[in-house]
Amino acid sequence: MIYDIRHVTTYEYGSRVTFSHCALRLLPRDGPGQKVLASNLHIDPAPKDIDERSCFFGNRVTSMTIETPHRRLTVEASSSVEVERAAPPEASMTPAWEEVREAAYESQSLGRRSPAHFLHPSRYVPRFPPAREYARAFFAPGRPVLEAAVDLTKRMRRDFAYDPTSTVVSTPLSQAFEQRSGVCQDFAHIMIAGLRGLGLPAAYVSGYIRTVPLGGAPELEGADAMHAWVKLWCGEEAGWIGLDPTNALLVGDDHIVLAEGRDYADISPVAGIISGSGEQDIDVKVDVVPRRG
């Protein structure tokens, strides 16, 4: 499946901004089962300097500096991505979760895909015992790791309400957990906290989800916006498997990966500094359109 993606972010400032320096993570990456066919950024006002690099985790980072005074900034990312992922392993055939935990802690690699980077607390995913105990109910001794994780996503789908008005980007996962509501970012952080609390490597993934599912199924939560989900390391053979706790799904061809990291802080779509005063408003529009063919 080939998707055409348009992601427009518009900032309206309360006063004139005379200088802006930002890091953008808005261009998708190649990866297992995903190939970027085309991508570009259109920025208004035009930057004085712009440069692209890859971060440690392999994400595309665009740095830009704007010196033109402005009260409105528009960043439009347009991409075409081909997605054809291999089917995940049979959940019941994956290793026992304790075996995966031991293998992760014994890992000798420090490469970008090593489980070692995703075992410990991070900025948005601190140690949070209530999430660990919530997850523990599904990880009985000897249970296959992916089977347990799939059941955890199903339980989260039942227990947590998708409510974009109940949290903001900076809301701590403890608050989202206690109120049992939030958005995909919150649910991904909560699930990661539970898995890491049990000693299992879990990564945070940002991206997009197909707006209209196949076969007339109901629209998925998180469509028409940026989406977030979890990757769980299931051992050397099975590798990293994506799980979407917002929709209780294994990640497949309906998901398009933008960036991966330890949590949202590693892969925020726009981050930086501006020189100006007053408040700012932000508006984000996302379209994910599958090509007909």
C-alpha positions in Angstrom: 0.0 0.0 0.0 1.2 3.5 -0.9 0.1 6.4 1.2 0.3 10.1 0.4 0.6 12.1 3.7 0.1 15.8 4.2 1.0 17.2 7.7 0.5 21.0 8.2 1.5 22.7 11.4 0.6 26.4 11.8 1.8 28.7 14.6 0.1 32.0 15.3 2.1 34.3 17.6 0.8 37.0 19.9 3.7 39.3 18.9 6.3 39.5 16.2 8.9 36.8 16.3 12.3 38.0 15.1 14.3 34.8 15.3 13.4 31.1 15.3 15.6 28.0 15.5 13.9 24.6 15.4 14.5 20.9 15.0 11.8 19.2 12.9 11.0 15.5 12.9 8.3 15.5 10.2 9.9 13.5 7.4 9.3 9.7 7.6 12.1 7.2 7.7 12.8 4.0 5.8 12.6 0.9 8.0 11.4 -2.7 8.1 8.4 -3.0 5.8 8.4 0.7 5.0 10.0 2.7 2.1 9.9 6.5 1.6 9.2 7.2 -2.0 9.2 11.0 -1.7 9.2 13.7 1.0 9.7 17.4 1.3 9.1 20.4 3.6 7.6 23.7 2.7 8.2 26.4 5.3 6.8 29.9 5.4 8.6 32.2 6.0 11.5 30.6 4.3 14.5 29.7 6.6 17.8 31.4 6.2 19.5 28.0 6.9 18.2 24.5 6.7 20.0 21.2 7.2 19.0 17.5 7.6 20.7 14.8 9.6 19.9 11.5 11.2 19.8 11.2 15.0 21.1 8.2 17.0 17.9 6.3 16.6 17.9 6.8 12.8 15.2 9.5 12.7 15.4 12.3 10.1 15.9 15.6 11.8 15.7 18.9 9.9 17.3 21.9 11.6 16.2 25.4 10.4 16.9 29.0 11.3 14.5 31.8 10.4 15.6 35.4 10.8 12.7 37.0 8.9 10.3 38.7 11.4 6.9 37.0 11.4 3.7 36.4 13.4 2.7 33.3 11.6 4.8 30.2 10.8 3.6 27.3 8.6 5.4 24.1 8.2 4.0 21.6 5.6 5.4 18.1 5.3 4.4 16.1 2.3 5.4 12.5 1.9 4.7 9.3 -0.1 5.4 6.1 1.7 5.1 2.5 0.6 4.1 0.1 3.5 4.2 -3.7 3.2 5.1 -5.3 6.6 5.7 -9.0 7.2 3.1 -10.7 9.3 4.0 -10.8 13.0 4.9 -14.1 14.6 2.2 -16.2 16.2 1.8 -14.6 19.6 1.6 -17.9 21.4 4.9 -19.1 19.8 7.0 -16.2 21.1 9.4 -16.8 24.1 8.3 -16.6 27.7 8.5 -13.1 28.8 11.0 -13.9 31.5 13.4 -15.3 28.9 13.0 -12.1 26.9 13.7 -10.0 30.0 16.9 -12.0 30.7 18.1 -11.8 27.1 17.5 -8.0 27.1 19.6 -7.5 30.2 22.4 -9.7 28.8 22.5 -7.8 25.5 26.1 -6.7 24.6 25.0 -4.4 21.7 24.7 -0.6 22.0 23.5 -0.2 18.4 20.4 1.9 17.7 18.1 -1.1 17.8 19.6 -2.7 20.9 17.0 -3.5 23.6 19.5 -2.0 26.2 18.4 1.6 25.3 14.7 0.9 26.1 14.8 -0.8 29.5 15.2 2.1 31.8 13.2 5.2 32.8 13.2 8.2 30.5 11.9 11.8 30.6 8.3 11.1 29.9 8.3 7.5 31.2 9.5 7.5 34.8 9.2 4.5 37.1 5.5 4.2 37.9 4.6 1.2 40.0 0.8 1.4 39.3 1.4 0.9 35.6 3.8 -2.0 36.3 1.2 -3.7 38.5 -1.5 -3.0 35.9 0.6 -4.8 33.3 1.7 -7.6 35.6 -1.8 -9.1 35.6 -1.2 -10.3 32.1 2.3 -11.6 32.5 1.8 -14.9 34.3 4.9 -17.1 34.8 6.0 -18.6 31.5 3.5 -16.8 29.4 4.6 -16.0 25.8 5.7 -12.4 25.7 3.6 -11.2 22.7 0.5 -13.0 23.8 0.6 -11.2 27.1 1.3 -7.8 25.5 -1.6 -8.2 23.1 -4.0 -8.9 26.0 -2.6 -5.8 27.7 -3.5 -3.7 24.7 -7.0 -5.1 24.7 -7.5 -4.4 28.3 -6.2 -0.8 27.9 -8.7 -0.3 25.0 -11.5 -1.2 27.3 -10.3 0.7 30.4 -9.0 4.0 28.9 -11.2 6.6 27.1 -9.8 8.4 24.1 -10.4 12.0 25.0 -8.3 14.8 23.3 -9.6 17.4 25.8 -8.4 15.5 28.9 -4.6 15.9 28.5 -1.9 18.0 26.9 1.6 17.1 25.7 3.1 17.8 29.1 0.5 15.9 31.1 2.4 13.3 33.3 1.5 9.7 32.6 0.5 9.3 36.2 -2.4 11.7 35.7 -3.6 10.0 32.5 -3.4 6.7 34.3 -5.4 7.8 37.3 -8.1 9.5 35.2 -8.2 6.6 32.7 -8.3 9.0 29.7 -6.0 10.7 27.3 -4.7 10.3 23.8 -2.4 7.9 22.0 0.7 9.6 23.4 -0.6 9.0 26.9 -1.6 5.4 26.3 1.8 4.6 24.7 3.7 6.1 27.7 1.5 4.1 30.1 2.1 0.8 28.3 5.8 1.5 28.1 6.0 2.2 31.8 4.2 -1.1 32.5 6.5 -3.1 30.3 9.7 -1.5 31.4 8.6 -2.0 35.0 8.6 -5.7 34.3 12.0 -5.5 32.8 10.9 -5.6 29.1 12.4 -3.3 26.5 9.7 -1.0 25.0 10.1 1.9 22.6 7.9 4.8 21.6 6.9 5.3 18.0 5.2 8.3 16.4 3.6 8.3 13.0 0.2 8.1 11.3 -2.6 5.7 10.9 -4.8 5.0 7.9 -7.8 7.4 8.0 -10.3 5.0 6.5 -9.9 1.3 7.4 -10.5 -1.5 4.9 -13.8 -3.2 4.6 -16.0 -0.4 6.0 -14.7 -0.9 9.5 -15.1 2.0 12.0 -12.5 4.8 11.8 -9.6 4.1 14.2 -8.9 6.4 17.1 -6.0 8.7 16.3 -6.8 9.1 12.6 -6.5 12.6 11.0 -3.8 13.5 13.5 -0.4 12.3 14.5 -0.5 8.9 16.2 1.7 7.0 18.6 2.2 3.4 19.6 4.6 1.0 21.2 7.3 -1.4 20.0 8.1 -4.3 22.2 11.3 -6.4 21.9 10.3 -10.0 21.8 13.7 -11.7 21.7 16.5 -12.1 19.1 14.4 -14.2 16.7 11.1 -12.3 16.8 12.7 -8.9 17.2 10.7 -5.7 17.6 6.9 -5.9 17.3 4.6 -2.9 17.1 1.5 -2.7 19.3 -1.2 0.0 19.3 -2.8 0.3 22.7 -5.2 3.1 21.6 -6.9 0.7 19.1 -5.8 -2.8 20.6 -4.0 -3.7 17.4 -0.8 -5.3 16.3 0.8 -2.7 14.0 0.5 -3.6 10.3 0.1 -1.9 7.0 -2.4 0.7 8.4 0.5 2.4 10.4 3.2 4.6 8.9 6.2 5.2 11.1 7.6 8.7 11.4 10.1 8.4 14.2 11.2 6.1 17.1 12.7 6.8 20.5 12.5 6.1 24.2 9.5 8.4 24.6 8.0 11.6 23.1 10.9 13.7 24.2 13.2 11.9 21.7 10.9 12.5 18.8 8.8 15.6 19.3 7.8 16.8 15.8 8.8 20.4 16.3 11.1 21.7 19.0 13.2 24.8 19.4 13.5 28.4 20.5 12.0 31.7 19.3 12.7 35.3 20.1 9.4 37.0 20.8 6.8 37.6 23.5 3.2 36.8 24.0 1.2 33.6 23.7 1.1 31.3 20.7 -1.6 29.1 19.1 -0.9 26.0 17.2 -3.1 24.2 14.7 -2.2 20.8 13.2 -3.9 19.1 10.2 -3.1 15.7 8.9 -4.3 13.8 5.9 -3.4 10.2 5.2 -4.7 9.1 1.8 -4.1 5.6 0.3 -3.5 5.6 -3.4 -6.0 3.8 -5.6 -4.6 1.4 -8.0 
